[in-house]
Amino acid sequence: MTLDLCDLRLHKDGRWPWLLLVPQRPGIEEVFDLSPAEQALLAQEVNHAAGALKRASGATKINIAAIGNIVRQLHVHVIARHDGDANWPGPVWGFGTAEPWTEAARSAFLARLMGEL
């Protein structure tokens, strides 16, 4: 899905409902590389996606991070966490082996998410 600034993507690891927002600006690696207006728009889009993700997933907690040590292009992770999920309350990064979404689970989740957006 394309928002005003970002592409909104669903992460391939189905253990957590996990969104990525990728600003569509070439050469941008850091939030401060965006103009002030784009920074404000990024914050609005992250907040909008995070609220929709919380409602669609019933999450206990939403984690938001802009880290990019492997993929340098600026992208923001928005991850739904639940008490008792894989590695709760520890971080999702580097934990276990990714488990891809089944097509049925992915389709059902995306339908709920789109209804909240």
Contact map, one row per residue, 1 for C-alpha under 8 A:
111000111000000000000000000000000000000000000000000000000000000000000000000000000000000000000000000000000000000000000
111111110000000000000000000000000000000000000000000000000000000000000000000000000000000000000000000000000000000000000
111111110000000000000000000000000000000000001000000000000000000000000000000000000000000000000000000000000000000000000
011111000000000000000000000000000000000010000000000000000000000000000000000000000000000000000000000000000000000000000
011111100000000000000011000000000000010011001000000000000000000000000000000000000000000000000000000000000000000000000
011111110000000000001111000000000000000001001000000000000000000000000000000000000000000000000000000000000000000000000
111011111000000000011111000000000000000000000000000000000000000000000000000000000000000000000000000000000000000000000
111001111100000000111100000000000000000000000000000000000000000000000000000000000000000000000000000000000000000000000
100000111110000000111000000000000000000000000000000000000000000000000000000000000000000000000000000000000000000000000
000000011111000011110000000000000000000000000000000000000000000000000000000000000000000000000000000000000000000000000
000000001111110011110000000000000000000000000000000000000000000000000000000000000000000000000000000000000000000000000
000000000111110000000000000000000000000000000000000000000000000000000000000000000000000000000000011110000000000000000
000000000011111101000000000000000000000000000000000000000000000000000000000000000000000000000000011110000000000000000
000000000011111111000000000000000000000000000000000000000000000000000000000000000000000000000000011111000100000000000
000000000000111110000000000000000000000000000000000000000000000000000000000000000000110000000000011110000000000000000
000000000000111111000000000000000000000000000000000000000000000000000000000000111000100000000000000000000000000000000
000000000110011111100000000000000000000000000000000010001000000000000000000000111000000000000000000000000000000000000
000000000110110111110000000000000000000000000000000000000000000000000000000011110000000000000000000000000000000000000
000000011110000011111000000000000000000000000000000000000000000000000000000011100000000000000000000000000000000000000
000000111110000001111100000000000000000000000000000000000000000000000000001111000000000000000000000000000000000000000
000001111000000000111110000000000000000000000100000000000000000000000000001111000000000000000000000000000000000000000
000001110000000000011111000000000000000000000000000000000000000000000000111100000000000000000000000000000000000000000
000011100000000000001111100000000000000001000000000000000000000000000000011000000000000000000000000000000000000000000
000011100000000000000111110000000000000000000000000000000000000000000000000000000000000000000000000000000000000000000
000000000000000000000011111100000000000000000000000000000000000000000000000000000000000000000000000000000000000000000
000000000000000000000001111100000000000000000000000000000000000000000000000000000000000000000000000000000000000000000
000000000000000000000000111110000000000000000000000000000000000000000000100000000000000000000000000000000000000000000
000000000000000000000000111111101100000000000000000000000000000000000000110000000000000000000000000000000000000000000
000000000000000000000000001111101000000000000000000000000000000000010001110000000000000000000000000000000000000000000
000000000000000000000000000111111100000000000000000000000000000000000000110000000000000000000000000000000000000000000
000000000000000000000000000111111100001000000000000000000000000000000000010000000000000000000000000000000000000000000
000000000000000000000000000001111110001000000000000000000000000000000000000000000000000000000000000000000000000000000
000000000000000000000000000111111110000000000000000000000000000000000000000000000000000000000000000000000000000000000
000000000000000000000000000101111111111000000000000000000000000000000000000000000000000000000000000000000000000000000
000000000000000000000000000000011111111000000000000000000000000000000000000000000000000000000000000000000000000000000
000000000000000000000000000000000111111100000000000000000000000000000000000000000000000000000000000000000000000000000
000000000000000000000000000000000111111110000000000000000000000000000000000000000000000000000000000000000000000000000
000010000000000000000000000000000111111111000000000000000000000000000000000000000000000000000000000000000000000000000
000000000000000000000000000000110111111111100000000000000000000000000000000000000000000000000000000000000000000000000
000000000000000000000000000000000001111111110000000000000000000000000000000000000000000000000000000000000000000000000
000110000000000000000000000000000000111111111000000000000000000000000000000000000000000000000000000000000000000000000
000011000000000000000010000000000000011111111100000000000000000000000000000000000000000000000000000000000000000000000
000000000000000000000000000000000000001111111110000000000000000000000000000000000000000000000000000000000000000000000
000000000000000000000000000000000000000111111111000000000000000000000000000000000000000000000000000000000000000000000
001011000000000000000000000000000000000011111111100000000000000000000000000000000000000000000000000000000000000000000
000000000000000000001000000000000000000001111111110000000000000000000000000101000000000000000000000000000000000000000
000000000000000000000000000000000000000000111111111000000000000000000000000000000000000000000000000000000000000000000
000000000000000000000000000000000000000000011111111100000000000000000000000000000000000000000000000000000000000000001
000000000000000000000000000000000000000000001111111110000000000000000000000001000000000000000000000000000000000000001
000000000000000000000000000000000000000000000111111111000000010000000000000001000000000000000000000000000000000000000
000000000000000000000000000000000000000000000011111111100000000000000000000000000000000000000000000000000000000000000
000000000000000000000000000000000000000000000001111111110000000000000000000000000000000000000000000000000000000010011
000000000000000010000000000000000000000000000000111111111010000000000000000000010000000000000000000000000000000010010
000000000000000000000000000000000000000000000000011111111111110000000000000000010000000000000000000000000000000000000
000000000000000000000000000000000000000000000000001111111110000000000000000000000000000000000000000000000000000000010
000000000000000000000000000000000000000000000000000111111100000000000000000000000000000000000000000000000000100110010
000000000000000010000000000000000000000000000000000011111110000000000000000000010000000000000000000000000000100000000
000000000000000000000000000000000000000000000000000001111111000000000000000000000000000000000000000000000000000000000
000000000000000000000000000000000000000000000000000011101111110000000000000000011100000000000000000000000000000000000
000000000000000000000000000000000000000000000000000001000111110000000000000000011110000000000000000000000000000000000
000000000000000000000000000000000000000000000000000001000011111000000000000000011100000000000000000000000000000000000
000000000000000000000000000000000000000000000000010001000011111100000000000001111000000000000000000000000000000000000
000000000000000000000000000000000000000000000000000000000000111110000000000011111000000000000000000000000000000000000
000000000000000000000000000000000000000000000000000000000000011111000000000111100000000000000000000000000000000000000
000000000000000000000000000000000000000000000000000000000000001111100000000111000000000000000000000000000000000000000
000000000000000000000000000000000000000000000000000000000000000111110000011110000000000000000000000000000000000000000
000000000000000000000000000000000000000000000000000000000000000011111000011110000000000000000000000000000000000000000
000000000000000000000000000010000000000000000000000000000000000001111111111000000000000000000000000000000000000000000
000000000000000000000000000000000000000000000000000000000000000000111111000000000000000000000000000000000000000000000
000000000000000000000000000000000000000000000000000000000000000000011111000000000000000000000000000000000000000000000
000000000000000000000000000000000000000000000000000000000000000000011111110000000000000000000000000000000000000000000
000000000000000000000000000010000000000000000000000000000000000000011111110000000000000000000000000000000000000000000
000000000000000000000100001111000000000000000000000000000000000000010011111000000000000000000000000000000000000000000
000000000000000000000110000111100000000000000000000000000000000001110011111100000000000000000000000000000000000000000
000000000000000000011110000000000000000000000000000000000000000001110000111110000000000000000000000000000000000000000
000000000000000000011100000000000000000000000100000000000000000111100000011111000000000000000000000000000000000000000
000000000000000001111000000000000000000000000000000000000000001111100000001111100000000000000000000000000000000000000
000000000000000001111000000000000000000000000100110000000000011110000000000111110000000000000000000000000000000000000
000000000000000111100000000000000000000000000000000000000000011100000000000011111000000000000000000000000000000000000
000000000000000111000000000000000000000000000000000011001011111000000000000001111100000000000000000000000000000000000
000000000000000110000000000000000000000000000000000000000011111000000000000000111110100100000000000000000000000000000
000000000000000000000000000000000000000000000000000000000011100000000000000000011111100100000000000000000000000000000
000000000000000000000000000000000000000000000000000000000001000000000000000000001111100110000000000000000000000000000
000000000000000000000000000000000000000000000000000000000000000000000000000000000111111110000000000000000000000000000
000000000000001100000000000000000000000000000000000000000000000000000000000000001111111100000000000000000000000000000
000000000000001000000000000000000000000000000000000000000000000000000000000000000001111100000000000000000000000000000
000000000000000000000000000000000000000000000000000000000000000000000000000000000001111111110010000000000000000000000
000000000000000000000000000000000000000000000000000000000000000000000000000000001111111111100000000000000000000000000
000000000000000000000000000000000000000000000000000000000000000000000000000000000011001111100000000000000000000000000
000000000000000000000000000000000000000000000000000000000000000000000000000000000000001111110000000000000000000000000
000000000000000000000000000000000000000000000000000000000000000000000000000000000000001111111110000000000000000000000
000000000000000000000000000000000000000000000000000000000000000000000000000000000000001001111110000000000000000000000
000000000000000000000000000000000000000000000000000000000000000000000000000000000000000000111110000000000000000000000
000000000000000000000000000000000000000000000000000000000000000000000000000000000000000000111111000000000000000000000
000000000000000000000000000000000000000000000000000000000000000000000000000000000000001000111111100000000000000000000
000000000000000000000000000000000000000000000000000000000000000000000000000000000000000000000111110000000000000000000
000000000000000000000000000000000000000000000000000000000000000000000000000000000000000000000011111000000000000000000
000000000001111000000000000000000000000000000000000000000000000000000000000000000000000000000001111100000000000000000
000000000001111000000000000000000000000000000000000000000000000000000000000000000000000000000000111110000000000000000
000000000001111000000000000000000000000000000000000000000000000000000000000000000000000000000000011111000000000000000
000000000001111000000000000000000000000000000000000000000000000000000000000000000000000000000000001111101100000000000
000000000000010000000000000000000000000000000000000000000000000000000000000000000000000000000000000111111100000000000
000000000000000000000000000000000000000000000000000000000000000000000000000000000000000000000000000011111110000000000
000000000000000000000000000000000000000000000000000000000000000000000000000000000000000000000000000001111111000000000
000000000000000000000000000000000000000000000000000000000000000000000000000000000000000000000000000011111111100000000
000000000000010000000000000000000000000000000000000000000000000000000000000000000000000000000000000011111111110000000
000000000000000000000000000000000000000000000000000000000000000000000000000000000000000000000000000000111111111000000
000000000000000000000000000000000000000000000000000000000000000000000000000000000000000000000000000000011111111100000
000000000000000000000000000000000000000000000000000000011000000000000000000000000000000000000000000000001111111110000
000000000000000000000000000000000000000000000000000000000000000000000000000000000000000000000000000000000111111111000
000000000000000000000000000000000000000000000000000000000000000000000000000000000000000000000000000000000011111111100
000000000000000000000000000000000000000000000000000000010000000000000000000000000000000000000000000000000001111111110
000000000000000000000000000000000000000000000000000110010000000000000000000000000000000000000000000000000000111111111
000000000000000000000000000000000000000000000000000000000000000000000000000000000000000000000000000000000000011111111
000000000000000000000000000000000000000000000000000000000000000000000000000000000000000000000000000000000000001111111
000000000000000000000000000000000000000000000000000110110000000000000000000000000000000000000000000000000000000111111
000000000000000000000000000000000000000000000001100100000000000000000000000000000000000000000000000000000000000011111
